[in-house]
Amino acid sequence: MVQMPANAQEFLVDNNFQECDYSQLGIPPELNDIEKIQKTRGKYKDLKNKTAELMNSSKYNKSTYLRIPYSDIKKEKYTVQSITKVDDKILISAYKSKNYSRLYIYDIETASLEGIIILDNKAHVGGISFDHDKDILYITGSNGEVNSYDYSVIRAINKTDNYVIDLSDSVEKKEEEKLEIKINNNINIRNIDKSVNASTIYYYDNRLYVATFNPTGKGYLYSYKVDYNSENKTISIIDEHTNKYIVGARIQGIALTKYNNKDYLICSQSIGITYSSFLVYEMTDEELIFVGRTYIDDYGLEGITIDENNNLVGIFEHNDRPILVKSVEELLSEVSDSILDIWPGNELGSYVGGLVYKLINK
């Protein structure tokens, strides 16, 4: 089990709780109750014991794992960011500073790496999602952009074992060959908010959802209705207006699904070595309704997706964790408001991690 950082204990015995505006930290209302949090001051050991007991209970040991050896990506010093499922393949996005970003393609049945797509940019590629009806692959780009690619073209290319498809400018190719795979679009969340980046994405029910990452405060979710013109290979936004929702801090991945006739937004949340968590919201046209949270006993959870069997699939940035697979039904049964009351140490540790992140990435 990952230990809470030492400074989390210091926060627990400080009086700094009262100086925090918890509503701006992406912390659910249940943790805004200063009285409840102060009851844990000076009781770090008890808190840690309760945490261990909860994590070791059967409720938190139901997850199964898909054994795809994506730790191979680490050998090339690339950092894993997001995941999606296309046909019988798992696609994993990864970046490396000053290098072209990549997609690693694994066969689900054999758990083997089939090939690599070298992308035409050096973005963080924190989100990847697939439109199964139109064969379009969406990947977050730089400066608020979302890039799109025609996967039917990728699928039709004759491939050998361990193939490489290079879309980067480092390889000379005819302009028409590039255009075959790349799809033009006008999706850029900086057209709405000038200072934000497209951190992660999800395609669901003819809409593209784009989320931002804020290490210490609230994040945003933008919803676009999009249309694809196959003749000129162009994606257009067809909303008269774009929906904008407020979500929690430190969002790494998003996924949407329907369960019991309700639409749910599921967010993965992590930073540093604090416990990862899932935030769950019920989604309507007008608002997000916070349902609750559940934690997992590991850190570094990044991108998530939901497969055709309504299984949530998640991937870890640190590359040596097996892929997480959990049914949506199971996840929703685990989500609870009451779990939040014993987690102030993790919340504060996450907030400190967010402050450090801000300092490093200034």
N, C-alpha and C positions, 0 to 999 in steps of 0.2 A: 504494500500500500504506500502511496506517495505521502510523505510527511508534509504538514503545513510548514511554510517558511517561518524562520525564527521571528521575523518582524511581525507576524500575525499575532504572536503571543504578546508582544509589546503593545500592539494596538488594543488588545483585550484588556490590559490593565491601565491604559491611558484614559484620560478624560476627553480624548479627541472625538468620541462619538457625537457629542453634543455640537461639535463645530461642523459636522457633515450635513449637507443637504442630500439626504438619501434619495429623494425623488429624482434628482438629476444624475444619479449614478447607475441607472438601469437596474436598481434593486427593487424587487417586488414589494408591494405595500406591507406585507407581513413582516418584513425586516426593518420597516421604518419605525417600529415601536421601540423607542429608546429604552424604556423600562425593561422590556424583555431582553434586549441585548446586554444591558448593564448587569443583569442577573448572572451573566457568564463571566464578568470581570473577576479575575483572580481564580477562575475555575477552569483554566485551560486544560488541565489534565482530565477533568471530568468530561469536558466537551470532546476531547480527542477520543476518550473511551467510548462515548456514545456514538461518535462517528464510526469507529471501528466496528462496533456491535451492529450498527445499521448496515454498513457495507458488507459484512459477512453473513447477513441474514439471507435466507433463501430468496427473498424478494429481489435481491440485487445480484443473484447468481444465475439468472435465467437466460442470459444472453448466450448465443452461439456465435461462432466465428467462421468466416469464410477464409480458408487458408491459401490465399494468393500471396506469393512471396514478394510483395512489393518492396521489401527491404533492399532488393537489387538496385532500386533507384538511387539509394544512398551511396552506392559504390561510385556513382558518377557525380556525387556531390550535388544532386538535385534535391529540392525540398518538396515533398508531397503537399498538395493543396485541396484537391477536390476529386469527386468520383461521380460517374454515371454509368448506367447499363444500356448497351445498345446491342440488340439481337442476343447472341450468346457470348457477348464480350463485356468485360469491365474496362472502362476508360478512366485513367487517372491523370490529372493534370499536375505538372510540377514546374518549378522555376529554379533558376540559378543566376545569381547576380552577374550582370553584364553578358549573359548568354541568351540565346533564343530559347524561349519556353517550349515545353514538350508535352505531348500526350503519350502515355504508355498504354499499350493495348494488350490485355490478357484474355486468354480463353478460359471461360468459367469451368468447363468440364475437366480440362487437363491442368488448370492452374498454372499455365505456362505463359511466358511473355512471347507474344506473336510478333509485335512490331512497335515501332516508334514513329510518331508524327512530329517533326520539328516545325513549330509554328512560325508565323511571319512577324513575330513581335517578341519583346523581352519583358512582357507584363508579368505581374504577380500570379495571374491565372487562378485566383481564389475561388472561382465558381465555374462549373461546367454543367450543362443540362441539355436534354435531347427532346426534340419534337418528333415523336414516333410517327405521326401521320404524314408529315412533310419531309422527313429525313433531314432535319436541320439540327446542327450541333451549335449550341451557343456557349461562348467562353468569355469571361470577363477580360477586358483589355486594360489599357492605360488611360489616365486622364478622363475617367468617367465613361469610357466606351464599353460597348459589348460587341464582340466580334461574332460572326456567324459563318458556318461552313456547310457545304452540301455533302452530306455523308453518303449519299447514293453514289457520288463520283468516287469517294474513297473506297467504298465497298466494291466497286467494279474494277478497280485497279488490280492487275495481275500481281500477286505477291509471292515472294519466296519466304522461307523460314527466316525469322529475325529481320524482317524487311524494315526499311527506313523510307518514309515519305518526307521529303524536305521542301517546305514551303518558304523557307527563309530567303533573304536576299543574298545570303552567302553562296548560293548556288545559282548559276546562270540558267534561266529557263525562259521560254517564250511567254510573253504577257498573256496570251490566250490560255496557256496551261494553268497559270495562276488563277485566272478568272473562273476556270471550270470549278474549282473547289471553293473559293472565297465568294461569299454572298454579301452584296452591299446592303447597308442598313443605316438608318439615321437615329439609332438608339444611343443616347448619351445623357446620363442623369445630370451632367453639368449644364444641360440646357434648362434645367429647373433650379438646381442649387449649384452655384459656381464652385464651391470649395470642397465638394465631396467626391469620393471615388466609388466605382462599382466594385464592391468587395466580393459579393457572391450572388448567384442567380438561381432561378428555378423556373422552368416552363410548365404551366399547368392550365388546362381548360382554355386554350387559345389566348392565354395571357402570359407575358414574361414578367417575372417578379425579380427586382434588383434590390439588393440590400447593401447598406453601408456598414463599416466597422468603426466603432468608437471605443477606445480602450477604457475610458473612464465615465462616459455619459451615454445618453440615449442615442440609439441609432435610428435609421429610417429605412422604410421599405417602400419602393415605388412599383406600381402595377401598370403595365402597358398592354393594351390590346393591339395585337400585331397582325399584319396580313402579308402573305408571301405571293409575289408575282413571279411565277416560274419562267415566263418568257424573257424578262430582262434580269432575272435573278436579283430581285430587290425586295427587302423587307421594309414595310412602312408601318408607322404607328397610326392607328386609325381611331384612337380615342379623341373625343373633343377635349377631354381633360385627363390628366394622369392622376390616379389615386396615390395618396401619400399617407403612410401609417407610421406611428412611432413604435419602435421595438426596443428591447433591452440593450445593454452594453455588451461589447466583446462578442458579437455575433460572427461566427466563422462559416456557418453553412445554413441553408434553408431548404425546406421541402414542404410541399402542400399535398393534402390528400382528403378524400371524403370518407367519413366513418359515421354510421348510423344517421345518414342524411344530413350531416353537418360537415362544413369545410373547416379543416384545421391547418394552421401554419405551425410547423415544428422548426425550431432554431437550435443549432448546436452552439454552445457557448464555452469558450476556454481562453486562457492566457497563462503563459508561464507554466509553473509546476503545480498550480492549484487544480482541484478536481474539475473535470469537464461536466457539463450539464446539458439537459434539454429543456428549453422553454417551450411551452405549448400555448397557443392562442386559438380561440374559435374565431373564424373570419366571416364577416358579413361585408356587404358592399360599402357600408358606412364606417365600420370600425373593426378593431381587433379587441377581443375580450380575453384577458389573461385567464388561463385555466389553471396553470400550475407549473411545477418544475420537478424534475427528478435528476439525481446525480449518478455518475458512473465512477467506479473506483480506478480512474486512470486520467491522465492529463494529455493535452495536445489534440483533442478531437477537432477535426477540421470540417471538410465538406461532407454533406449527406445527400442521399437520394432515396426514393421509394420505388420499389420494383412493382411488377405486374401482380404480384401476390400480396401487395400491401405490406411488404417488409421494409423496414427502415434499414438502410445500409450506410455505415459511416466509416471514415478513414482518419488515421492519425498522422499528424505532421512528423512525428519522430521515427516513422518508417519501420520500427521493429515491433509494432503492435499488429496483431492480426486484425483484419477488417471486422468491424462490428456488424452483426445482423440481428435485428430484433423486430418482431411483428408490431405493427402500429397498435393493434388491440392490446398487446402486452404493455407497450409504452404508456398508453393512456390509462391503463389500470394502475400503473406505478406513480403517475403524476399526482401530486398531492400538495395542497397548501401547507398542511401541518408539518411537512418535512422541513420547511424553511426555517422554523424557529431555532433549530440547533446548529445553523450553519453560519453564524456571523464571522467566525474565524476565516472560513473559506472566502466569504464575500469580501472581507477586508483585505485578505491576502491577494485576491483577484484585483481589487482596486489599486493596491500598491503595485502589483504587476503592471497594471495599465499605466500608472504614472511613470514607471521605469520605461515602458514601451514608448511613451510620448517623448521622454528625454532622449532616448537612443535614436528615435526617428525624426528629430527636429530638423 
